[in-house]
Amino acid sequence: MLIGNYQVKINEKKRTAIPSKFREELGEKLIIAQWYEKCLVIVSQNQWQNLLYEMKNKPFFTAPTRQTDRFLLGNAFEIEIDNQGRFVVPAGLADFAGLINEVIFVGLNNRVEIWNQTAWSDYQNYLSTNAEEIAEKLNQIKTDEH
């Protein structure tokens, strides 16, 4: 399971390294894509296939499906990591997420998000301030589903 967060440097050429704890779980063949809240996501190829399967079962003729395809698939790349876990973030993705100097890798069960350090700090503040409200909304979603 991918959990925790790690602060890592990213250089001017957008080269960074996946924390070793995450590499062990993710494997060597990875996909990086833009994600929600202006961060990036890294998943194993197997997990990417699971995501594609979920998306494939949505009606492609609806605007939200096409928009999600373009948002995720149109901005996804296979990445190669070296034996130290280093890789180069594609320029468009680095710009999208505002990755400079220090980045935060966040493990979230089956995926890793990469955040701009300031954006992560701001988001953590938002979460800590709104945790109860978010939990209530989640509970309401579960109630509505049953």
mmCIF file of the C-alpha atoms, coordinates in Angstrom:
data_MODEL
# 
_entry.id   MODEL 
# 
loop_
_atom_site.group_PDB 
_atom_site.id 
_atom_site.type_symbol 
_atom_site.label_atom_id 
_atom_site.label_alt_id 
_atom_site.label_comp_id 
_atom_site.label_asym_id 
_atom_site.label_entity_id 
_atom_site.label_seq_id 
_atom_site.pdbx_PDB_ins_code 
_atom_site.Cartn_x 
_atom_site.Cartn_y 
_atom_site.Cartn_z 
_atom_site.occupancy 
_atom_site.B_iso_or_equiv 
_atom_site.pdbx_formal_charge 
_atom_site.auth_seq_id 
_atom_site.auth_comp_id 
_atom_site.auth_asym_id 
_atom_site.auth_atom_id 
_atom_site.pdbx_PDB_model_num 
ATOM 1   C CA . MET A 1 1   ? 0.000   0.000  0.000   1.00 0.00 ? 1   MET A CA 1 
ATOM 2   C CA . LEU A 1 2   ? 1.256   3.472  -0.900  1.00 0.00 ? 2   LEU A CA 1 
ATOM 3   C CA . ILE A 1 3   ? 1.034   5.809  2.100   1.00 0.00 ? 3   ILE A CA 1 
ATOM 4   C CA . GLY A 1 4   ? 2.767   8.864  3.496   1.00 0.00 ? 4   GLY A CA 1 
ATOM 5   C CA . ASN A 1 5   ? 4.438   11.836 1.867   1.00 0.00 ? 5   ASN A CA 1 
ATOM 6   C CA . TYR A 1 6   ? 8.012   12.726 1.020   1.00 0.00 ? 6   TYR A CA 1 
ATOM 7   C CA . GLN A 1 7   ? 9.661   15.993 0.057   1.00 0.00 ? 7   GLN A CA 1 
ATOM 8   C CA . VAL A 1 8   ? 12.060  15.613 -2.878  1.00 0.00 ? 8   VAL A CA 1 
ATOM 9   C CA . LYS A 1 9   ? 14.118  18.031 -4.965  1.00 0.00 ? 9   LYS A CA 1 
ATOM 10  C CA . ILE A 1 10  ? 13.384  18.618 -8.637  1.00 0.00 ? 10  ILE A CA 1 
ATOM 11  C CA . ASN A 1 11  ? 16.061  20.258 -10.779 1.00 0.00 ? 11  ASN A CA 1 
ATOM 12  C CA . GLU A 1 12  ? 15.769  22.854 -13.531 1.00 0.00 ? 12  GLU A CA 1 
ATOM 13  C CA . LYS A 1 13  ? 15.558  20.078 -16.151 1.00 0.00 ? 13  LYS A CA 1 
ATOM 14  C CA . LYS A 1 14  ? 12.560  18.663 -14.221 1.00 0.00 ? 14  LYS A CA 1 
ATOM 15  C CA . ARG A 1 15  ? 14.432  15.580 -13.081 1.00 0.00 ? 15  ARG A CA 1 
ATOM 16  C CA . THR A 1 16  ? 13.398  14.092 -9.745  1.00 0.00 ? 16  THR A CA 1 
ATOM 17  C CA . ALA A 1 17  ? 13.336  10.718 -7.989  1.00 0.00 ? 17  ALA A CA 1 
ATOM 18  C CA . ILE A 1 18  ? 10.466  8.610  -6.737  1.00 0.00 ? 18  ILE A CA 1 
ATOM 19  C CA . PRO A 1 19  ? 10.973  7.786  -3.050  1.00 0.00 ? 19  PRO A CA 1 
ATOM 20  C CA . SER A 1 20  ? 12.277  4.230  -2.625  1.00 0.00 ? 20  SER A CA 1 
ATOM 21  C CA . LYS A 1 21  ? 9.278   3.115  -0.533  1.00 0.00 ? 21  LYS A CA 1 
ATOM 22  C CA . PHE A 1 22  ? 7.008   3.997  -3.454  1.00 0.00 ? 22  PHE A CA 1 
ATOM 23  C CA . ARG A 1 23  ? 9.272   2.443  -6.101  1.00 0.00 ? 23  ARG A CA 1 
ATOM 24  C CA . GLU A 1 24  ? 9.091   -0.938 -4.409  1.00 0.00 ? 24  GLU A CA 1 
ATOM 25  C CA . GLU A 1 25  ? 5.304   -0.975 -4.709  1.00 0.00 ? 25  GLU A CA 1 
ATOM 26  C CA . LEU A 1 26  ? 4.900   0.745  -8.085  1.00 0.00 ? 26  LEU A CA 1 
ATOM 27  C CA . GLY A 1 27  ? 7.430   -1.291 -10.037 1.00 0.00 ? 27  GLY A CA 1 
ATOM 28  C CA . GLU A 1 28  ? 9.426   -0.109 -13.038 1.00 0.00 ? 28  GLU A CA 1 
ATOM 29  C CA . LYS A 1 29  ? 6.835   0.514  -15.751 1.00 0.00 ? 29  LYS A CA 1 
ATOM 30  C CA . LEU A 1 30  ? 4.970   3.649  -14.782 1.00 0.00 ? 30  LEU A CA 1 
ATOM 31  C CA . ILE A 1 31  ? 2.484   6.133  -16.158 1.00 0.00 ? 31  ILE A CA 1 
ATOM 32  C CA . ILE A 1 32  ? 2.473   9.812  -15.186 1.00 0.00 ? 32  ILE A CA 1 
ATOM 33  C CA . ALA A 1 33  ? -0.480  12.078 -15.961 1.00 0.00 ? 33  ALA A CA 1 
ATOM 34  C CA . GLN A 1 34  ? -2.040  15.333 -14.931 1.00 0.00 ? 34  GLN A CA 1 
ATOM 35  C CA . TRP A 1 35  ? -4.508  14.894 -12.103 1.00 0.00 ? 35  TRP A CA 1 
ATOM 36  C CA . TYR A 1 36  ? -7.061  16.816 -10.160 1.00 0.00 ? 36  TYR A CA 1 
ATOM 37  C CA . GLU A 1 37  ? -6.302  19.772 -7.857  1.00 0.00 ? 37  GLU A CA 1 
ATOM 38  C CA . LYS A 1 38  ? -3.406  20.765 -10.169 1.00 0.00 ? 38  LYS A CA 1 
ATOM 39  C CA . CYS A 1 39  ? -1.140  17.880 -9.173  1.00 0.00 ? 39  CYS A CA 1 
ATOM 40  C CA . LEU A 1 40  ? 0.223   14.899 -11.096 1.00 0.00 ? 40  LEU A CA 1 
ATOM 41  C CA . VAL A 1 41  ? -0.399  11.206 -10.608 1.00 0.00 ? 41  VAL A CA 1 
ATOM 42  C CA . ILE A 1 42  ? 1.926   8.232  -11.040 1.00 0.00 ? 42  ILE A CA 1 
ATOM 43  C CA . VAL A 1 43  ? 0.547   4.708  -11.261 1.00 0.00 ? 43  VAL A CA 1 
ATOM 44  C CA . SER A 1 44  ? 1.831   1.314  -12.278 1.00 0.00 ? 44  SER A CA 1 
ATOM 45  C CA . GLN A 1 45  ? 0.877   0.101  -15.735 1.00 0.00 ? 45  GLN A CA 1 
ATOM 46  C CA . ASN A 1 46  ? -1.447  -2.447 -14.112 1.00 0.00 ? 46  ASN A CA 1 
ATOM 47  C CA . GLN A 1 47  ? -3.223  0.262  -12.125 1.00 0.00 ? 47  GLN A CA 1 
ATOM 48  C CA . TRP A 1 48  ? -3.426  2.402  -15.285 1.00 0.00 ? 48  TRP A CA 1 
ATOM 49  C CA . GLN A 1 49  ? -5.156  -0.508 -17.038 1.00 0.00 ? 49  GLN A CA 1 
ATOM 50  C CA . ASN A 1 50  ? -7.680  -0.649 -14.175 1.00 0.00 ? 50  ASN A CA 1 
ATOM 51  C CA . LEU A 1 51  ? -8.344  3.071  -14.576 1.00 0.00 ? 51  LEU A CA 1 
ATOM 52  C CA . LEU A 1 52  ? -8.787  2.684  -18.336 1.00 0.00 ? 52  LEU A CA 1 
ATOM 53  C CA . TYR A 1 53  ? -11.206 -0.188 -17.776 1.00 0.00 ? 53  TYR A CA 1 
ATOM 54  C CA . GLU A 1 54  ? -13.360 2.008  -15.547 1.00 0.00 ? 54  GLU A CA 1 
ATOM 55  C CA . MET A 1 55  ? -13.301 4.804  -18.120 1.00 0.00 ? 55  MET A CA 1 
ATOM 56  C CA . LYS A 1 56  ? -14.030 2.456  -21.021 1.00 0.00 ? 56  LYS A CA 1 
ATOM 57  C CA . ASN A 1 57  ? -17.348 1.519  -19.455 1.00 0.00 ? 57  ASN A CA 1 
ATOM 58  C CA . LYS A 1 58  ? -18.622 5.104  -19.620 1.00 0.00 ? 58  LYS A CA 1 
ATOM 59  C CA . PRO A 1 59  ? -20.591 6.283  -22.677 1.00 0.00 ? 59  PRO A CA 1 
ATOM 60  C CA . PHE A 1 60  ? -18.025 7.980  -24.949 1.00 0.00 ? 60  PHE A CA 1 
ATOM 61  C CA . PHE A 1 61  ? -20.680 10.143 -26.588 1.00 0.00 ? 61  PHE A CA 1 
ATOM 62  C CA . THR A 1 62  ? -21.226 12.185 -23.423 1.00 0.00 ? 62  THR A CA 1 
ATOM 63  C CA . ALA A 1 63  ? -19.218 15.371 -22.926 1.00 0.00 ? 63  ALA A CA 1 
ATOM 64  C CA . PRO A 1 64  ? -17.991 14.508 -19.395 1.00 0.00 ? 64  PRO A CA 1 
ATOM 65  C CA . THR A 1 65  ? -16.517 11.214 -20.623 1.00 0.00 ? 65  THR A CA 1 
ATOM 66  C CA . ARG A 1 66  ? -14.749 12.845 -23.554 1.00 0.00 ? 66  ARG A CA 1 
ATOM 67  C CA . GLN A 1 67  ? -13.483 15.664 -21.349 1.00 0.00 ? 67  GLN A CA 1 
ATOM 68  C CA . THR A 1 68  ? -12.123 13.219 -18.778 1.00 0.00 ? 68  THR A CA 1 
ATOM 69  C CA . ASP A 1 69  ? -10.436 11.207 -21.541 1.00 0.00 ? 69  ASP A CA 1 
ATOM 70  C CA . ARG A 1 70  ? -8.761  14.348 -22.842 1.00 0.00 ? 70  ARG A CA 1 
ATOM 71  C CA . PHE A 1 71  ? -7.778  15.536 -19.370 1.00 0.00 ? 71  PHE A CA 1 
ATOM 72  C CA . LEU A 1 72  ? -6.231  12.234 -18.276 1.00 0.00 ? 72  LEU A CA 1 
ATOM 73  C CA . LEU A 1 73  ? -5.302  10.257 -21.378 1.00 0.00 ? 73  LEU A CA 1 
ATOM 74  C CA . GLY A 1 74  ? -4.330  13.220 -23.522 1.00 0.00 ? 74  GLY A CA 1 
ATOM 75  C CA . ASN A 1 75  ? -1.813  14.240 -20.875 1.00 0.00 ? 75  ASN A CA 1 
ATOM 76  C CA . ALA A 1 76  ? -0.392  10.869 -19.855 1.00 0.00 ? 76  ALA A CA 1 
ATOM 77  C CA . PHE A 1 77  ? 3.096   9.543  -20.535 1.00 0.00 ? 77  PHE A CA 1 
ATOM 78  C CA . GLU A 1 78  ? 5.037   6.377  -19.896 1.00 0.00 ? 78  GLU A CA 1 
ATOM 79  C CA . ILE A 1 79  ? 8.105   7.152  -17.840 1.00 0.00 ? 79  ILE A CA 1 
ATOM 80  C CA . GLU A 1 80  ? 11.345  5.284  -17.421 1.00 0.00 ? 80  GLU A CA 1 
ATOM 81  C CA . ILE A 1 81  ? 13.109  5.366  -14.109 1.00 0.00 ? 81  ILE A CA 1 
ATOM 82  C CA . ASP A 1 82  ? 16.764  4.613  -13.615 1.00 0.00 ? 82  ASP A CA 1 
ATOM 83  C CA . ASN A 1 83  ? 18.107  2.318  -10.870 1.00 0.00 ? 83  ASN A CA 1 
ATOM 84  C CA . GLN A 1 84  ? 17.925  5.217  -8.391  1.00 0.00 ? 84  GLN A CA 1 
ATOM 85  C CA . GLY A 1 85  ? 14.301  5.978  -9.243  1.00 0.00 ? 85  GLY A CA 1 
ATOM 86  C CA . ARG A 1 86  ? 15.092  9.143  -11.164 1.00 0.00 ? 86  ARG A CA 1 
ATOM 87  C CA . PHE A 1 87  ? 13.029  10.339 -14.101 1.00 0.00 ? 87  PHE A CA 1 
ATOM 88  C CA . VAL A 1 88  ? 12.237  13.513 -16.011 1.00 0.00 ? 88  VAL A CA 1 
ATOM 89  C CA . VAL A 1 89  ? 8.768   14.988 -15.604 1.00 0.00 ? 89  VAL A CA 1 
ATOM 90  C CA . PRO A 1 90  ? 7.448   15.950 -19.066 1.00 0.00 ? 90  PRO A CA 1 
ATOM 91  C CA . ALA A 1 91  ? 7.616   19.735 -19.430 1.00 0.00 ? 91  ALA A CA 1 
ATOM 92  C CA . GLY A 1 92  ? 3.882   20.251 -19.959 1.00 0.00 ? 92  GLY A CA 1 
ATOM 93  C CA . LEU A 1 93  ? 3.067   18.263 -16.836 1.00 0.00 ? 93  LEU A CA 1 
ATOM 94  C CA . ALA A 1 94  ? 5.677   20.087 -14.754 1.00 0.00 ? 94  ALA A CA 1 
ATOM 95  C CA . ASP A 1 95  ? 4.185   23.408 -15.890 1.00 0.00 ? 95  ASP A CA 1 
ATOM 96  C CA . PHE A 1 96  ? 0.621   22.208 -15.186 1.00 0.00 ? 96  PHE A CA 1 
ATOM 97  C CA . ALA A 1 97  ? 1.505   21.312 -11.578 1.00 0.00 ? 97  ALA A CA 1 
ATOM 98  C CA . GLY A 1 98  ? 3.942   24.193 -11.021 1.00 0.00 ? 98  GLY A CA 1 
ATOM 99  C CA . LEU A 1 99  ? 6.798   21.882 -10.053 1.00 0.00 ? 99  LEU A CA 1 
ATOM 100 C CA . ILE A 1 100 ? 9.888   23.838 -9.004  1.00 0.00 ? 100 ILE A CA 1 
ATOM 101 C CA . ASN A 1 101 ? 12.730  23.237 -6.511  1.00 0.00 ? 101 ASN A CA 1 
ATOM 102 C CA . GLU A 1 102 ? 10.930  20.957 -4.030  1.00 0.00 ? 102 GLU A CA 1 
ATOM 103 C CA . VAL A 1 103 ? 8.014   18.631 -4.723  1.00 0.00 ? 103 VAL A CA 1 
ATOM 104 C CA . ILE A 1 104 ? 5.924   16.425 -2.493  1.00 0.00 ? 104 ILE A CA 1 
ATOM 105 C CA . PHE A 1 105 ? 5.243   12.789 -3.373  1.00 0.00 ? 105 PHE A CA 1 
ATOM 106 C CA . VAL A 1 106 ? 2.044   11.597 -1.666  1.00 0.00 ? 106 VAL A CA 1 
ATOM 107 C CA . GLY A 1 107 ? 1.135   7.901  -1.439  1.00 0.00 ? 107 GLY A CA 1 
ATOM 108 C CA . LEU A 1 108 ? -2.594  7.283  -1.720  1.00 0.00 ? 108 LEU A CA 1 
ATOM 109 C CA . ASN A 1 109 ? -3.235  3.538  -1.617  1.00 0.00 ? 109 ASN A CA 1 
ATOM 110 C CA . ASN A 1 110 ? -2.792  2.628  -5.312  1.00 0.00 ? 110 ASN A CA 1 
ATOM 111 C CA . ARG A 1 111 ? -1.384  5.861  -6.720  1.00 0.00 ? 111 ARG A CA 1 
ATOM 112 C CA . VAL A 1 112 ? 1.209   8.520  -5.993  1.00 0.00 ? 112 VAL A CA 1 
ATOM 113 C CA . GLU A 1 113 ? 0.473   12.202 -6.429  1.00 0.00 ? 113 GLU A CA 1 
ATOM 114 C CA . ILE A 1 114 ? 3.178   14.815 -7.050  1.00 0.00 ? 114 ILE A CA 1 
ATOM 115 C CA . TRP A 1 115 ? 2.483   18.274 -5.693  1.00 0.00 ? 115 TRP A CA 1 
ATOM 116 C CA . ASN A 1 116 ? 4.108   21.672 -5.802  1.00 0.00 ? 116 ASN A CA 1 
ATOM 117 C CA . GLN A 1 117 ? 5.372   22.155 -2.232  1.00 0.00 ? 117 GLN A CA 1 
ATOM 118 C CA . THR A 1 118 ? 3.381   25.355 -1.602  1.00 0.00 ? 118 THR A CA 1 
ATOM 119 C CA . ALA A 1 119 ? 0.207   23.953 -3.149  1.00 0.00 ? 119 ALA A CA 1 
ATOM 120 C CA . TRP A 1 120 ? 0.509   20.836 -0.936  1.00 0.00 ? 120 TRP A CA 1 
ATOM 121 C CA . SER A 1 121 ? 0.922   22.967 2.178   1.00 0.00 ? 121 SER A CA 1 
ATOM 122 C CA . ASP A 1 122 ? -2.108  25.069 1.225   1.00 0.00 ? 122 ASP A CA 1 
ATOM 123 C CA . TYR A 1 123 ? -4.144  21.953 0.522   1.00 0.00 ? 123 TYR A CA 1 
ATOM 124 C CA . GLN A 1 124 ? -3.134  20.402 3.846   1.00 0.00 ? 124 GLN A CA 1 
ATOM 125 C CA . ASN A 1 125 ? -4.372  23.571 5.580   1.00 0.00 ? 125 ASN A CA 1 
ATOM 126 C CA . TYR A 1 126 ? -7.662  23.327 3.686   1.00 0.00 ? 126 TYR A CA 1 
ATOM 127 C CA . LEU A 1 127 ? -8.063  19.668 4.664   1.00 0.00 ? 127 LEU A CA 1 
ATOM 128 C CA . SER A 1 128 ? -7.323  20.239 8.331   1.00 0.00 ? 128 SER A CA 1 
ATOM 129 C CA . THR A 1 129 ? -9.748  23.173 8.450   1.00 0.00 ? 129 THR A CA 1 
ATOM 130 C CA . ASN A 1 130 ? -12.542 21.327 6.616   1.00 0.00 ? 130 ASN A CA 1 
ATOM 131 C CA . ALA A 1 131 ? -12.042 17.688 7.667   1.00 0.00 ? 131 ALA A CA 1 
ATOM 132 C CA . GLU A 1 132 ? -15.375 17.370 9.485   1.00 0.00 ? 132 GLU A CA 1 
ATOM 133 C CA . GLU A 1 133 ? -17.348 18.902 6.636   1.00 0.00 ? 133 GLU A CA 1 
ATOM 134 C CA . ILE A 1 134 ? -15.598 16.653 4.113   1.00 0.00 ? 134 ILE A CA 1 
ATOM 135 C CA . ALA A 1 135 ? -16.366 13.577 6.240   1.00 0.00 ? 135 ALA A CA 1 
ATOM 136 C CA . GLU A 1 136 ? -20.035 14.582 6.423   1.00 0.00 ? 136 GLU A CA 1 
ATOM 137 C CA . LYS A 1 137 ? -20.190 14.963 2.623   1.00 0.00 ? 137 LYS A CA 1 
ATOM 138 C CA . LEU A 1 138 ? -18.581 11.549 2.183   1.00 0.00 ? 138 LEU A CA 1 
ATOM 139 C CA . ASN A 1 139 ? -21.057 10.022 4.606   1.00 0.00 ? 139 ASN A CA 1 
ATOM 140 C CA . GLN A 1 140 ? -23.920 11.645 2.656   1.00 0.00 ? 140 GLN A CA 1 
ATOM 141 C CA . ILE A 1 141 ? -22.621 10.153 -0.605  1.00 0.00 ? 141 ILE A CA 1 
ATOM 142 C CA . LYS A 1 142 ? -22.555 6.692  0.990   1.00 0.00 ? 142 LYS A CA 1 
ATOM 143 C CA . THR A 1 143 ? -26.083 7.231  2.357   1.00 0.00 ? 143 THR A CA 1 
ATOM 144 C CA . ASP A 1 144 ? -27.375 8.362  -1.056  1.00 0.00 ? 144 ASP A CA 1 
ATOM 145 C CA . GLU A 1 145 ? -25.916 5.259  -2.740  1.00 0.00 ? 145 GLU A CA 1 
ATOM 146 C CA . HIS A 1 146 ? -27.900 2.881  -0.532  1.00 0.00 ? 146 HIS A CA 1 
# 
